[in-house]
Amino acid sequence: MTDDSIVSRRTLLAGAAAAGGTAVLAPGAAAAQASGANPAGLRLLTSVDGINTPPRGPGVMKFSFANPEPSVAFGNLLFGFEIITFENNYGIDPTRVSVERSGDTLRLTATGLTWAGGQRRREGKLVAALTRAADGAIEWTVSAGMDIPIKAVKTIVRGLPRGRVSMTADDWQDLGEAERVFEYPMLTGGMATPFMAIEGRDGRVWGLSALQKEVRPARFAFLPGADGYKIELLYEQAGWDRRGDVTTCGWRIAPDADIAAAARRHFTSVEQAWSIPDLASRTDAPDWMKHIACVVALHGEHWTGYVFNDFARQLEILRWIARQIDPATVMVFLTGWDARYYWDYPAFATGAKPGGQAGLDRLVTEGRKLGFRFALMFGSNVANPASPSFAAVADARLDDVYGAPFPANYVDWDGDRKGDGSMVFMNLAVKSWRDHLAGRISTMIDRLKVDAYFLDICGLWENNTQGDMLVGTRDLVDQLAHRHPGIPAVAEMQYDALMGFIPMNHVARYALYPRANDDKVASFHHLSWPAAGRGSTGVHEYGFNTYRPVTIEQRQIPTITFADDTFATQRDAVAKDIATARARYAKRGNRT
C-alpha cells in the first residue's frame, strides 16, 4: 500500500461533508488544481478539510474561510506547513514545490509562498526533511526563510485517529468534540514536557513529541473530524532573536503498544537533551535530600498581614514534631517569613510581625540543633513595583514576544473577585534581577545556614524579547552553587529542562509514567496543600481545600501544612500523618 492510498482526498472530503463542512478549495489551491500547476502532486487541501465545520463543541479561533493547506503524504500521514510572521500567515505555493523521496526519507522544498487565502503570492522558502524509522516513527524538522522576521512555523498533520488523549503522560482525558490547544511550557496548564499521546481504537498509542534542546514554545492543537484529528504542531522562534531564517526543533510522531512505551520513548529523548541524572546519583542533591520522610510547611505572614504562626510558635511546633519523628528526616519549608507574602517582594527581608530577624534566627538555629533541615522560600520572578527595592531591577520586568509587559494579574489577593495587577513578572535572564535575587538568597544562607532555597514560580517560562528564562534560572543556580556548595535549589511547577539542574520540586508530574519524575527528582506537595481540619492553604491564595491524610502508598513526600489553628486543634490528625509518613519512609527503605 502506498502513502498516496492511505489518506485519500476523497476520505477527507467525505469526513468534512459529513461534519457539515465544505469541499470547496480556496481560490489559490483551486487555480493550481485547475491549471495542473502542482508539479509535486500535493494534496490540495484546505483548513476545513477533515474537521467538523462548524465545531460541534467548544472551538478555537481560526480563519473564517477555507485557507489552502497543500499537503504531502508520508508514512501513512499527510503533512502541511505554514510560516507565521509578526504580520501575517503564509502557506507553501504548490506551483513552486518539489518533493524528493528516497527510501524512508522525504524532502519537500517550497521556493514560493501564498497568503490571503491563496489569493496572493510572495517570495520565501520552506524546506521540510522527514524520515521514517523501521518501527513507524516519523521525525522531521522544518526550515523557513523570508525577508522579514518569522515568529512561528506550523506543521499540519492529518491521518491520526481520534481517541482519548494524555498531556505530558498525565491522566487520560476525552476531548469529545472540543477543539483544544496545549502549550509547553505552561505553568498553570501543567504542560511540563512537550508530549501528547492519543489512544487509538486498536489500543495503540501515538506519541507526539517536540524534541527540544532549547526551551521554546511548542503548541499542539487538536481539531476533531469524523474519523480523526487534524493536528497542528507549532514551533515558536525565540523572541530575543528575531530573524528571517528559522529552523524548528525536531518533531516526532510514533506508534507504540501503550502509554508506558510512548512515554518511555519521549522521556529517553528528554533525559538526553537536558542531561537529567537519576536522583540516587545526583551530585547536586545532598544526601539528606535523598532521605526525607516528610516535609513540614510552616506558614507565616499572609498577603493581608495576617500571621498564621509567628516564629515562636513555629519553634514550638518543631519541638513537638521532634518527639514524633527523627528531625533529620524532616525538611521544614518556611513560607511567609519575609513580611507580607508576595506584597513585600522583592525585598526578601524578614518580617517584623512574625517575630523579626531575631525571631527567625532563633527558629532556624534551634531547629537545626534539633536536627531539622530548612528550605527558605523566595520569589524567582515576581515583584511589586511599589517596593523601594524595585527601581534597581525595573529593567527586568518581563515582556512578551511582542515587547509588551507580560501581566501578573492572575491572583485575587484582596478579595474583590478580580485578579490584581499590583505585581509584575520578572525575567531571570536579565542580569539586574538575577544578581539581586542571588544577593538576597546568599545573604540569608550566610546568616541562617539554611539547607536549601525554594524558587517560587520558577516553572514559568515565557517567550520574550529579553532573554531565555531557563538560561537565566540555570545561571542563578550555578552562581549560588559556586558561593554555597551543597545548598540546592527547590523548584515550583518544574518543567522538564529544569530537572537537569534542580533536584527537588513540589508537584510531581507524569501520573501515567511516574518514573520520569520520581526516579529523577525528589517531590513534595504544593505550598497550597491543605492543613488538617478546615483545609486552610495558609499563605497561598486558594484559601481552603479538602484535607487529605497521608497514605503509605503515596508518590510524593508527605507534606504537613501548619496554618493558624493546626497546632491548637489538629494535633491528633497531624500525629497520625507523621506516623504514616514514618511508616512510608521505612517501607521505602529509608529513602525519599
C-alpha positions as CSV (number, residue, x, y, z in Angstrom):
1,M,0.0,0.0,0.0
2,T,1.5,3.4,-1.0
3,D,1.5,6.6,1.0
4,D,-0.9,8.1,-1.5
5,S,-3.5,5.4,-0.9
6,I,-3.5,5.8,2.9
7,V,-5.3,9.1,3.5
8,S,-7.2,9.9,0.3
9,R,-8.7,13.2,-0.5
10,R,-12.0,11.5,-1.0
11,T,-11.9,10.2,2.6
12,L,-11.0,13.7,3.9
13,L,-13.7,15.4,2.0
14,A,-16.3,12.8,2.9
15,G,-15.5,13.4,6.6
16,A,-15.8,17.2,6.1
17,A,-19.1,16.8,4.3
18,A,-20.4,14.6,7.0
19,A,-19.5,17.2,9.5
20,G,-21.3,19.9,7.6
21,G,-18.1,21.3,6.2
22,T,-17.1,22.4,2.7
23,A,-15.2,20.6,0.0
24,V,-14.6,23.8,-1.9
25,L,-10.9,24.6,-2.4
26,A,-9.6,28.0,-1.6
27,P,-9.0,30.2,-4.7
28,G,-5.3,29.7,-4.9
29,A,-5.4,26.0,-4.4
30,A,-8.3,25.7,-6.9
31,A,-6.4,27.6,-9.5
32,A,-3.4,25.4,-9.0
33,Q,-5.5,22.3,-9.4
34,A,-7.4,23.6,-12.4
35,S,-4.2,24.5,-14.2
36,G,-2.3,21.4,-13.3
37,A,0.4,23.6,-11.8
38,N,1.1,21.2,-9.0
39,P,4.4,19.6,-10.0
40,A,4.9,17.7,-6.7
41,G,1.4,16.1,-6.7
42,L,0.5,17.6,-3.4
43,R,-3.0,17.1,-1.9
44,L,-4.6,20.5,-2.4
45,L,-6.4,20.5,0.9
46,T,-7.8,23.4,2.9
47,S,-8.1,24.3,6.5
48,V,-11.7,22.9,6.8
49,D,-10.9,19.5,5.2
50,G,-11.4,16.6,7.6
51,I,-12.6,18.7,10.6
52,N,-16.0,19.5,12.0
53,T,-17.1,22.8,10.4
54,P,-18.6,24.5,12.4
55,P,-17.2,22.8,15.5
56,R,-19.6,20.5,17.3
57,G,-18.2,21.5,20.7
58,P,-16.0,24.4,22.1
59,G,-13.8,25.7,19.4
60,V,-10.6,27.6,18.9
61,M,-10.2,30.7,16.8
62,K,-9.4,30.1,13.2
63,F,-9.6,31.7,9.8
64,S,-13.3,32.1,8.6
65,F,-12.5,30.9,5.1
66,A,-11.0,27.7,3.6
67,N,-7.3,28.5,3.8
68,P,-5.1,26.4,1.5
69,E,-3.2,23.7,3.2
70,P,-1.4,21.8,0.5
71,S,0.0,18.6,2.0
72,V,2.3,15.8,1.2
73,A,1.7,12.1,2.0
74,F,4.4,10.3,4.0
75,G,4.4,7.4,6.4
76,N,0.6,7.0,6.2
77,L,0.0,10.6,7.2
78,L,-0.4,13.9,5.5
79,F,1.9,16.8,6.3
80,G,1.3,20.5,5.5
81,F,3.3,23.5,6.5
82,E,2.8,27.2,7.3
83,I,5.1,30.2,8.2
84,I,3.7,32.7,10.7
85,T,5.3,36.2,10.9
86,F,4.5,39.1,13.1
87,E,2.2,40.5,10.4
88,N,0.6,37.5,8.6
89,N,0.3,33.8,7.8
90,Y,1.9,32.2,4.8
91,G,1.5,28.8,3.1
92,I,3.6,27.0,0.6
93,D,2.8,27.7,-3.1
94,P,2.0,24.3,-4.7
95,T,3.1,25.6,-8.0
96,R,6.7,26.0,-6.7
97,V,7.1,22.9,-4.6
98,S,9.4,19.9,-5.3
99,V,9.4,16.6,-3.4
100,E,12.3,14.2,-3.3
101,R,11.7,10.7,-1.9
102,S,14.4,8.1,-1.2
103,G,13.5,5.0,0.8
104,D,12.3,6.2,4.2
105,T,13.1,9.9,3.7
106,L,11.3,12.8,2.1
107,R,12.4,16.3,1.4
108,L,9.9,18.9,0.5
109,T,11.2,22.2,-0.9
110,A,8.9,25.2,-1.5
111,T,10.5,28.2,-3.3
112,G,7.5,30.4,-3.0
113,L,4.7,31.2,-0.6
114,T,1.0,32.2,-0.7
115,W,-1.1,34.4,1.6
116,A,-4.5,36.0,1.9
117,G,-6.2,32.6,1.5
118,G,-4.1,31.8,-1.6
119,Q,-5.1,34.9,-3.4
120,R,-1.7,36.5,-3.3
121,R,1.9,35.2,-3.6
122,R,5.3,36.3,-2.3
123,E,8.9,35.1,-2.2
124,G,10.0,32.9,0.6
125,K,11.4,29.4,1.2
126,L,10.4,26.4,3.3
127,V,12.2,23.0,3.5
128,A,10.8,20.1,5.4
129,A,13.0,17.0,5.9
130,L,11.2,13.9,7.1
131,T,12.5,10.4,8.0
132,R,10.6,7.2,8.9
133,A,12.2,4.5,11.2
134,A,11.6,0.8,10.9
135,D,9.1,0.9,13.8
136,G,7.0,3.5,12.1
137,A,8.2,6.6,14.0
138,I,8.4,9.7,11.8
139,E,10.8,12.5,12.7
140,W,11.2,15.9,10.9
141,T,12.4,19.4,11.0
142,V,11.3,22.4,9.1
143,S,13.5,25.3,7.9
144,A,11.9,28.6,6.7
145,G,13.3,31.7,5.2
146,M,11.8,35.1,4.5
147,D,13.0,38.7,4.3
148,I,11.0,39.6,7.4
149,P,11.2,38.1,11.0
150,I,9.5,34.8,11.4
151,K,7.5,34.2,14.6
152,A,6.5,30.6,14.2
153,V,6.5,27.6,11.9
154,K,3.5,25.2,11.8
155,T,3.3,21.6,10.8
156,I,-0.3,20.4,10.0
157,V,-0.8,16.6,10.3
158,R,-3.8,14.6,9.2
159,G,-4.4,10.9,9.5
160,L,-4.1,10.3,13.2
161,P,-7.1,8.6,14.9
162,R,-9.5,10.2,17.3
163,G,-9.4,8.8,20.9
164,R,-8.7,9.9,24.4
165,V,-5.5,11.9,24.9
166,S,-2.9,12.4,27.5
167,M,-1.0,15.6,28.0
168,T,2.6,15.0,29.3
169,A,1.8,11.4,30.3
170,D,-0.8,12.8,32.7
171,D,-4.2,11.2,33.2
172,W,-6.2,10.4,30.1
173,Q,-8.9,12.8,29.1
174,D,-11.7,12.6,26.5
175,L,-11.8,15.7,24.4
176,G,-15.1,14.8,22.9
177,E,-16.0,17.3,20.2
178,A,-13.9,20.1,21.7
179,E,-11.1,21.7,19.9
180,R,-8.1,22.1,22.2
181,V,-4.7,23.7,22.2
182,F,-1.9,22.6,24.6
183,E,1.2,24.6,25.1
184,Y,4.6,23.9,26.5
185,P,6.0,25.1,28.8
186,M,2.8,26.1,30.6
187,L,2.8,26.9,34.3
188,T,-0.9,26.9,35.0
189,G,-1.9,24.4,32.4
190,G,0.7,21.9,33.6
191,M,2.4,21.1,30.3
192,A,5.8,20.3,31.8
193,T,7.2,18.4,28.8
194,P,6.2,18.8,25.1
195,F,4.5,15.4,24.7
196,M,1.0,14.4,23.8
197,A,-0.4,10.9,23.3
198,I,-3.5,9.6,21.5
199,E,-5.0,6.2,22.2
200,G,-6.5,4.7,19.0
201,R,-9.4,2.3,18.7
202,D,-7.0,-0.5,18.2
203,G,-5.3,0.2,21.6
204,R,-2.1,1.6,20.1
205,V,-0.8,4.9,21.5
206,W,0.5,7.6,19.2
207,G,3.1,9.8,20.9
208,L,3.7,13.3,19.6
209,S,6.9,14.9,20.8
210,A,8.8,18.2,20.3
211,L,12.4,17.1,20.5
212,Q,13.8,20.2,22.1
213,K,17.4,21.1,23.0
214,E,16.4,24.7,23.8
215,V,13.2,25.6,25.6
216,R,10.9,27.2,23.1
217,P,7.1,27.4,22.9
218,A,5.6,24.2,21.4
219,R,1.8,24.1,20.8
220,F,-0.3,21.1,20.0
221,A,-3.7,21.9,18.5
222,F,-6.3,19.1,18.2
223,L,-9.2,19.7,15.8
224,P,-11.6,16.8,15.6
225,G,-13.3,15.5,12.5
226,A,-15.5,12.5,11.7
227,D,-12.7,9.9,11.9
228,G,-9.6,11.6,13.2
229,Y,-7.9,14.8,14.3
230,K,-6.3,17.5,12.3
231,I,-3.3,18.3,14.5
232,E,-1.3,21.5,14.3
233,L,2.2,21.5,15.8
234,L,3.8,24.9,16.2
235,Y,7.4,25.9,17.0
236,E,7.9,29.5,18.0
237,Q,11.2,31.3,17.5
238,A,13.0,33.0,20.4
239,G,11.6,36.5,20.8
240,W,15.0,37.9,21.7
241,D,16.4,36.5,18.4
242,R,14.1,37.8,15.7
243,R,15.3,36.6,12.3
244,G,14.0,35.7,8.9
245,D,15.7,32.3,8.8
246,V,14.3,29.8,11.3
247,T,14.8,26.0,11.8
248,T,12.3,24.3,14.1
249,C,13.2,21.8,16.8
250,G,12.8,18.2,15.8
251,W,9.3,16.7,15.9
252,R,8.3,13.1,16.2
253,I,5.1,11.0,15.8
254,A,5.5,7.4,16.8
255,P,3.1,4.5,17.3
256,D,3.7,2.3,20.5
257,A,1.9,-0.5,22.2
258,D,0.8,1.5,25.2
259,I,1.3,4.8,27.1
260,A,4.3,3.5,29.0
261,A,6.2,2.7,25.8
262,A,5.2,6.0,24.2
263,A,6.3,7.9,27.3
264,R,9.5,6.0,27.7
265,R,10.4,6.9,24.1
266,H,9.7,10.6,24.8
267,F,11.5,10.8,28.2
268,T,14.6,9.0,26.9
269,S,15.0,11.9,24.5
270,V,14.3,14.4,27.3
271,E,16.8,12.9,29.6
272,Q,19.5,13.0,26.9
273,A,18.6,16.6,25.8
274,W,18.7,18.0,29.3
275,S,21.3,15.7,31.0
276,I,18.9,14.6,33.7
277,P,20.6,12.2,36.1
278,D,18.9,9.7,38.4
279,L,18.1,11.0,41.9
280,A,20.2,8.3,43.5
281,S,23.3,9.5,41.7
282,R,22.7,13.3,41.6
283,T,25.6,15.2,42.9
284,D,23.5,18.4,43.2
285,A,21.2,16.6,45.7
286,P,22.8,16.3,49.2
287,D,22.5,13.1,51.0
288,W,19.8,14.4,53.4
289,M,17.5,15.2,50.4
290,K,17.5,11.5,49.4
291,H,16.4,10.5,52.9
292,I,13.3,12.6,53.7
293,A,10.3,11.1,55.5
294,C,8.1,14.2,55.4
295,V,8.1,18.0,54.7
296,V,6.6,20.4,57.3
297,A,5.3,23.6,55.8
298,L,5.2,26.4,58.4
299,H,3.0,29.3,57.2
300,G,3.9,32.7,58.4
301,E,2.5,36.1,57.2
302,H,-0.3,36.3,54.6
303,W,-0.6,38.9,51.9
304,T,-3.0,40.8,54.1
305,G,-0.6,40.9,57.0
306,Y,-2.5,38.2,58.9
307,V,0.0,35.9,60.7
308,F,-0.8,32.2,60.8
309,N,2.2,31.2,63.0
310,D,4.8,33.6,64.4
311,F,8.4,32.3,64.7
312,A,8.0,31.5,68.4
313,R,5.0,29.2,67.7
314,Q,6.8,27.6,64.7
315,L,9.7,26.7,67.0
316,E,7.2,25.2,69.5
317,I,5.7,23.2,66.6
318,L,9.1,21.8,65.7
319,R,9.9,20.8,69.2
320,W,6.6,18.8,69.3
321,I,7.3,17.2,65.9
322,A,10.8,16.2,67.1
323,R,9.1,13.9,69.6
324,Q,7.1,12.2,66.8
325,I,9.8,11.6,64.2
326,D,13.6,11.8,63.7
327,P,14.1,15.5,62.7
328,A,16.9,14.5,60.4
329,T,14.3,13.0,58.1
330,V,12.2,16.2,58.0
331,M,12.6,19.2,55.8
332,V,11.0,22.4,57.2
333,F,9.6,24.6,54.4
334,L,9.3,28.3,55.6
335,T,6.7,30.4,53.8
336,G,5.6,33.9,54.5
337,W,8.8,34.6,56.6
338,D,9.6,37.8,54.7
339,A,6.8,40.2,55.8
340,R,3.6,40.3,53.7
341,Y,3.6,37.3,51.4
342,Y,4.3,38.5,47.8
343,W,3.4,42.1,48.6
344,D,6.9,42.8,50.0
345,Y,8.7,41.1,47.2
346,P,11.5,41.7,46.1
347,A,12.9,42.9,49.4
348,F,13.1,39.3,50.8
349,A,13.7,40.7,54.3
350,T,12.5,39.1,57.5
351,G,9.0,40.3,58.6
352,A,8.7,42.2,61.8
353,K,5.2,41.0,62.7
354,P,6.1,37.2,62.9
355,G,9.0,38.0,65.2
356,G,11.6,39.9,63.2
357,Q,15.2,38.8,62.4
358,A,15.9,37.8,66.0
359,G,12.9,35.5,66.0
360,L,13.8,33.9,62.6
361,D,17.4,33.5,63.7
362,R,16.3,31.6,66.9
363,L,13.8,29.5,65.0
364,V,16.3,28.2,62.5
365,T,19.2,27.9,65.0
366,E,17.2,26.0,67.5
367,G,15.5,23.9,64.8
368,R,18.9,22.9,63.3
369,K,20.1,21.9,66.8
370,L,17.1,19.5,66.9
371,G,18.3,18.1,63.5
372,F,15.7,19.6,61.1
373,R,16.6,20.7,57.6
374,F,15.3,24.1,56.4
375,A,14.3,25.4,53.0
376,L,13.6,29.1,52.7
377,M,11.1,30.4,50.1
378,F,12.0,33.2,47.5
379,G,10.0,34.5,44.6
380,S,12.1,33.8,41.5
381,N,10.2,36.1,39.1
382,V,7.6,38.2,40.8
383,A,8.0,41.7,42.3
384,N,5.9,44.6,43.5
385,P,6.7,47.9,41.6
386,A,5.7,49.8,44.7
387,S,8.5,48.3,46.7
388,P,11.5,50.6,47.4
389,S,13.7,47.7,46.1
390,F,12.1,47.7,42.6
391,A,13.8,50.6,40.9
392,A,17.1,48.9,40.7
393,V,15.6,45.9,38.9
394,A,12.9,47.6,36.9
395,D,14.6,46.8,33.6
396,A,14.0,43.1,34.3
397,R,10.2,43.4,34.1
398,L,9.1,40.5,31.8
399,D,7.9,41.4,28.4
400,D,6.1,39.1,26.0
401,V,7.3,38.2,22.5
402,Y,5.8,41.4,21.1
403,G,7.6,43.5,23.7
404,A,4.5,44.3,25.8
405,P,4.6,43.8,29.6
406,F,3.6,40.2,30.5
407,P,0.8,40.6,33.0
408,A,0.9,39.1,36.5
409,N,-2.8,39.7,37.3
410,Y,-3.9,36.1,37.8
411,V,-4.3,36.2,41.6
412,D,-7.2,37.9,43.5
413,W,-5.2,39.0,46.6
414,D,-7.6,41.5,48.1
415,G,-11.0,39.7,47.7
416,D,-12.5,41.9,45.1
417,R,-13.2,38.8,42.9
418,K,-10.9,40.0,40.1
419,G,-7.2,39.4,39.5
420,D,-5.0,42.1,40.9
421,G,-2.4,44.0,38.8
422,S,-0.3,45.1,41.7
423,M,2.6,42.6,41.0
424,V,4.7,42.1,37.9
425,F,6.6,39.2,36.5
426,M,10.4,39.4,36.3
427,N,12.9,37.8,34.0
428,L,15.9,35.9,35.4
429,A,17.6,36.3,32.0
430,V,18.2,39.9,32.9
431,K,21.3,40.5,35.0
432,S,19.9,43.1,37.4
433,W,17.2,40.8,38.6
434,R,19.4,37.7,38.7
435,D,22.1,39.5,40.7
436,H,19.5,41.0,43.1
437,L,17.9,37.6,43.8
438,A,21.2,35.9,44.1
439,G,22.3,38.5,46.6
440,R,19.3,38.2,48.8
441,I,19.4,34.4,48.8
442,S,23.1,34.4,49.5
443,T,22.7,36.8,52.4
444,M,20.0,34.6,54.1
445,I,22.0,31.5,53.5
446,D,25.0,33.1,55.2
447,R,23.0,34.3,58.1
448,L,20.7,31.4,58.8
449,K,22.7,28.4,57.4
450,V,19.6,27.0,55.8
451,D,19.9,23.8,53.8
452,A,18.0,24.7,50.6
453,Y,16.3,27.6,48.9
454,F,12.9,27.4,47.2
455,L,12.4,29.3,43.9
456,D,8.7,30.1,43.7
457,I,7.2,30.1,40.2
458,C,10.4,29.1,38.5
459,G,8.3,26.8,36.3
460,L,7.2,29.9,34.4
461,W,8.8,30.2,31.0
462,E,7.5,32.9,28.6
463,N,8.8,33.8,25.2
464,N,10.0,37.4,25.4
465,T,12.3,40.0,23.9
466,Q,14.9,40.0,26.8
467,G,16.4,36.5,27.0
468,D,15.9,32.8,27.8
469,M,14.3,32.4,31.3
470,L,15.7,28.8,31.5
471,V,19.2,30.0,30.9
472,G,18.8,32.8,33.5
473,T,17.5,30.3,36.1
474,R,20.4,28.0,35.4
475,D,22.9,30.9,35.7
476,L,21.3,31.8,39.1
477,V,21.5,28.2,40.4
478,D,25.1,27.9,39.1
479,Q,26.1,31.2,40.7
480,L,24.7,30.2,44.1
481,A,26.2,26.7,43.9
482,H,29.6,28.3,43.5
483,R,29.0,30.6,46.5
484,H,27.3,27.9,48.6
485,P,28.4,24.4,47.7
486,G,25.9,21.7,48.8
487,I,23.0,24.1,49.1
488,P,20.5,23.1,46.4
489,A,17.6,24.8,44.8
490,V,14.0,23.6,45.0
491,A,11.6,24.3,42.1
492,E,7.9,25.1,41.9
493,M,6.0,23.7,38.9
494,Q,9.1,22.2,37.4
495,Y,9.2,21.6,33.7
496,D,11.5,19.0,32.1
497,A,14.6,21.2,31.4
498,L,14.7,22.4,35.0
499,M,15.2,18.8,36.1
500,G,18.7,18.9,34.7
501,F,19.9,21.2,37.5
502,I,17.3,21.4,40.2
503,P,17.0,18.1,42.2
504,M,13.7,18.8,44.1
505,N,10.3,20.1,43.3
506,H,6.8,20.3,44.6
507,V,4.0,18.9,42.4
508,A,5.1,15.6,41.0
509,R,4.4,15.2,37.3
510,Y,3.6,12.5,34.7
511,A,1.0,10.4,36.5
512,L,0.9,7.7,33.8
513,Y,4.7,7.4,33.7
514,P,5.8,8.5,37.2
515,R,9.3,7.2,37.0
516,A,10.1,10.2,34.7
517,N,9.7,12.4,37.7
518,D,10.2,10.1,40.7
519,D,13.4,8.5,39.6
520,K,15.0,11.9,38.8
521,V,13.9,14.4,41.4
522,A,12.5,14.4,45.0
523,S,8.9,15.8,45.1
524,F,6.7,17.0,47.9
525,H,3.2,18.6,47.9
526,H,2.5,22.1,46.8
527,L,2.6,25.1,49.1
528,S,-1.2,25.1,48.9
529,W,-1.6,21.6,50.3
530,P,-4.5,21.9,52.8
531,A,-4.0,21.7,56.5
532,A,-5.8,19.2,58.7
533,G,-9.2,20.4,59.8
534,R,-10.8,23.1,57.7
535,G,-8.3,22.7,55.0
536,S,-6.6,26.1,55.1
537,T,-4.0,26.7,52.4
538,G,-2.1,29.1,54.6
539,V,-0.4,32.0,52.8
540,H,-1.5,30.6,49.4
541,E,-4.3,32.4,47.7
542,Y,-6.5,29.3,47.2
543,G,-8.0,29.7,50.7
544,F,-9.4,26.3,51.6
545,N,-9.4,22.9,50.1
546,T,-10.2,19.4,51.2
547,Y,-7.7,17.9,53.7
548,R,-6.3,14.6,52.6
549,P,-4.5,12.5,55.2
550,V,-1.0,11.0,54.4
551,T,-1.2,7.5,52.9
552,I,1.6,4.9,53.0
553,E,1.4,4.3,49.2
554,Q,1.5,8.0,48.0
555,R,4.1,9.0,45.5
556,Q,5.1,12.4,46.8
557,I,6.9,13.0,50.1
558,P,4.2,13.6,52.7
559,T,3.7,17.3,53.3
560,I,2.1,18.5,56.5
561,T,0.8,22.1,56.5
562,F,0.5,24.2,59.6
563,A,-2.0,27.0,59.3
564,D,-3.3,29.1,62.1
565,D,-5.4,26.5,64.0
566,T,-3.5,23.4,63.1
567,F,-1.3,23.1,66.1
568,A,-4.0,24.1,68.5
569,T,-6.9,21.9,67.3
570,Q,-5.5,19.2,64.9
571,R,-2.6,17.6,66.7
572,D,-4.1,14.2,66.7
573,A,-4.6,14.3,62.9
574,V,-1.1,15.6,62.4
575,A,0.3,12.9,64.7
576,K,-1.4,10.2,62.6
577,D,0.0,11.8,59.4
578,I,3.5,11.8,60.9
579,A,3.2,8.2,62.0
580,T,2.1,7.2,58.5
581,A,4.9,9.2,56.9
582,R,7.3,7.4,59.2
583,A,5.9,4.0,58.1
584,R,6.0,5.0,54.4
585,Y,9.7,6.0,54.8
586,A,10.5,2.7,56.4
587,K,8.7,0.8,53.7
588,R,10.7,2.6,51.1
589,G,14.0,1.5,52.7
590,N,14.5,4.9,54.4
591,R,14.6,6.6,51.1
592,T,12.8,9.8,49.9
